[in-house]
């Protein structure tokens, strides 16, 4: 596929497509239309449009693309990848995209800027982007860290979140908890699979959860999620709900939950047990029992896979699955 094909599909000139791909002057409506056409056709440049000079390529450079820096799950991952690359004197750059369109543009851009490869961390879900990843991965070294159930034709790492959630529920049920509230964001496969397992495990134990015990908050992968969770949990508690335990789908939501419990005069680990997910420094700081997503192990695996993609003798994509573990701290008690 060439820019001639893109121009024909979009009904514009080849020069217009070239200007767009080189970030030149293009009308806004034309820019949006070309973005849609290129995304639909899964177009990836055959070679960099802005080639770096040979002197600038003496050292490898790796891009890390993630969707949130305020979420320590992402920033701790990026920090560990950077630490690993510092050992080999490899340049490492972190980019942050907060929505699907930004992500698409960033992926397209990094293929043209002389990067040696890119590590994509916990990005947007969906078949369209999976197709894009596969196409980019054929021409540009990619490692993808993700949680959604899709077959990728490029190097990838997943953490078995189903196992982590089952272990978490088994632990809380062993402690005697029968009413366990579940708090998550509104969008995302990882939130949905955790909620599914939460519901199934409670139903199996003979304690099907009431509808109100599945609490949703907005912007839960960002700093704003602390306050949105705070308000959602506070409203839930003010309505008279008193679960013996609460599970939050990440550590950001755990902070908001702690604030709501404090507002109600309730103590974590005494009045209500609290378990979190991810095991960032937030969970460690607040002594939260937590599902450990093995952030450091995932980061090291990502670097290893990138080295394989860049220097390995076999081009066959490899896929790694890492098992989470449960870290017990003082925030959960038996009832």
N, C-alpha and C positions, 0 to 999 in steps of 0.2 A: 504494500500500500504506500502511495506517495502523496505529496501535497496536491498533485494534480487530481487525485481521486477525491480528496477533501474539498477542493475547489468546486469540482463538478457536483458533488453531493449538496454543498451549501449554496450553489448558484452564485459564487463570487469569483473574482479573478485569482490566479495563482499568486500574484503580487500581494493581494490582500491577505491570503493565508500566510505567506512568508512574513509579512509585517506582524501579524498576530503572534506567530510562533517566536518571533524575535522581540516581543514586547514593544513593537512599534505602534505608531498612531493608528487606531482603528475605532470607528464609531462604537459606542457602548452596546447598541442593539446588535451590531455585527459581531462584536466580541462574544456576547452571550450566546448568539446563534452558533458561532464556530465552536465554542466550548461544548455545546450540546452535541453537535455533529461529531466532533473528535471523540467525545466520550462514547457516543453511540457506536462509532466505528472502531473503538479501541485502538486508535492510532498512536503509535510510538515512533519518534524519529529514528531513522536507521543509523544515524551517526550524530554526534554532538553538533548543535548549531553554533555553539560558542566554544570552540576548542581552546583548551588551555595551552599555554606555551610549554614546550618540553621541559624547561627549567622548573616550572611550577609543579610538574608531575614527578619530580624526583622522589617524593615521598607520597605514600598512599594517603588518601583522605576519605573519611567515612561520614556519611550523614545519618543522623538519628532523627526520625520523624515520629512525633507523638501528638496527642490531642490535648494534653493538659500538663502544665508545669506545676500548678498549685496543688495537684494531686500527687502526694509523695510516692504513690505506686509508680507513677511515670518518671518523676524526677530522680528517685533513687535508682531506678533502672538505668536512666541516661547517665547518671554519675558513675555507676559501676562500669558501664561500657567504656566511658571515657577513661576511667582509671586503668582498665585493662589495656586500652590502646596506648596510653602514656608509656607503658612498659616497653613498647616497641617503637616509640617515638612517631606514632601515627597520628596525624591530625584528625580531630573529631569535632563535628559541628552538630548542634541540636536545633531542630526546627519544630515549631509548635503550630498545629492547625486545629481550629476549634469547630470546623464544620466540613462536610463532604466536599464542597466546591473548593475550599482552600486546600484540602488534602490532594485533590486531583491536580490542581495547578502546581502544587509543590512537587508532586511526583514527576510531572512533566518537566518542570524546571530543573530538578536535580539531575535528570538524565542528560542535560545539555551543558552542565557547568564543570565538567571535568572531575566529578567525584569518582572515586574508585568503586564505590558501592553504597548501598543504603540499608539501614535497619529500620523497619516500620514497626512501631510498638502500639498495639491495642488501638488500631484505627477503626474507621467506619466499617460497618457491616453491609453485606448485600452482594447479590450475584454480579451486578454490573462492575463493582470495584474488584471483586475476585477475578473477573475476566481481565480487568486492567492489570492487576498484579501479575497474572500469568503471562500476559503479553510483554509487559516490561521486563519480567524475569528472564525472558528468552534472549534479551539483548543487553541487559544491565544487571550486575550482581545484586540480588535482593535477599534479605532475610526478613521474614514476617513473624512477629510474635502476636498471636491472636487467640480468641476463645470460641469462635463460631464454628459450627459444623459444616465445613465446606472443604472439598479436595482442592488443594493448591498445587500448581505445577512448578513451584519454586521452593527454595529452602524455607522451612517453617518450624516454629516451636509453639506448642500448646501446653497449658497447665490443666490437668484433669480436674476441672472445677466440680464436676459431678461427684467425684470421690471426696473432695474436700467438704462439700455440703452434706453428703451422707455421713461422713465422720462427725461433723459438727452436730447434726441432729441426733446421732446415736449417743454422743457425749451428754447432751442436754437431757435426753430421755433417761439415760442411766442415772442422772442426778435427781430424777423424779419429777421433772418439769412436765406439766400437762398442757399448760397454755403458754405458747411461745409466740410472740409477735415477730413479724418479719418486715424489715424496712429496706426499701430499695429505690433506685431511680425508676423513671417511667419508661425508658427505652434502652434496649440492649439485650443481646442473647444471654450474657452471663447473669443478668438480673432475672431473666425469665426462667432459666434452668434452675437457679437456686430456689426461686419461688415454687416451681413445680415439685422439686424434691422436698422442700419444707412442707408443702401441703400433703404430699403422698406419705411422708414418714409420720406425720401427725395422724392422718387417717388410719394408717396401719396400726398405730398404737391405741386406736379407739378414741382419739381426741380430735375430731375434725375441727379445723380452725374456723371461727366466725369470720365473716367477710371483712369486718373492720380491723382484724388483726394483720391484714396485709396493707401496710402503710406506704404510700408513695410520696416522694419529694422530688423537686426539680433541681436541675444543675448539680447533681450529686457527684460529678467528677471534678468539680471546681470548688474554689474557696466559698463561693456563694452557697454551696450545698450544706455547709454547717448551719447557716441560719434557716434555710428552707426546711431542713430536717428538724431543727429545733422547734419551729412553729408547727410542723405536721405532727410531731410526737406530743407536743404540749396540748394541742387540740384533742388528740386521741386520749390522753390521760385525763384531761378536764372533763371529758364525756363519761368518766367513771370506769374506764377500762383499766384493769390491773392484771396484766400477765405476770407470771412468775419469772419469765425470762424474755429478753429481746435479742434478736439477731439482726445485725446491720450488715448490708452487703458490701460496705467498704469502711475504711477508718474515718473518712470525712464524715459519714453519717453517724458514726459512733460519737464524735465530738458534739454534734447537734443533739443527739439523744441524751448525752450526759448533761448538757445545759438544760434540757427539758425536765429531766429527773430532779436536778437541783432546784429548779423553779417550783416544783411540786413538793419539795422537802423530802425527796426519796434518795437513798444512798445506794450507789452501785455496789453489788456484791453482798449487800445486807437486805435491802428491801426488794430489789429486783436484780437478777443476774443479767449481765450484758456480755455478749460475744460479738466479735467483729470479724472482718475478712480483709486480708492482704498482708497484715503484719508489717506495716511501715513503722517508722520511729514513733508515730502517734500512738499506736497500740502498745508499744514498749513503754512509752512515757506514762501512759495512764493504766498500766498493769492490766491490760485487757486480754482475756483468753481469746485466742484468735486462730483463724485458718491462715497458715503461713504459705503465701504464694511463691516462696523461694525466689525472691527478686534477684538476689545475687547469682544464684545458680542459673537462672534464665539468662541473665546478662552475659555470663561466661559462655553459656551454650551459644548465644547469638554471635559472639565474637568468634568462637570456634567454627560455626557454620559459615560465617563470612570469609574466614581464612580458607575454608574448603572451597567456597564458591570462587575465590580469587586465584587460589594456587593449587587446588586439587587436580588430580589427573583424570577424574571422572566427573562428567557434567550432570550426572543423574541427581535430581533434587533429593535432599534428605529431610526427614521429618522427625522431630524429637518431641516426646511427651514427657513432661515432668510431673511427678506426683506431689501434691501439697501435703503438709503435715499439720497436726493440731498442736498449738503451743498453749499450755495451761498456765494461767496466772491467777490473780486474786479476784477477778470480776464475776466469777460464777460460783454458786454454792449449791449444795444439795438441799432439797425440800422434802 
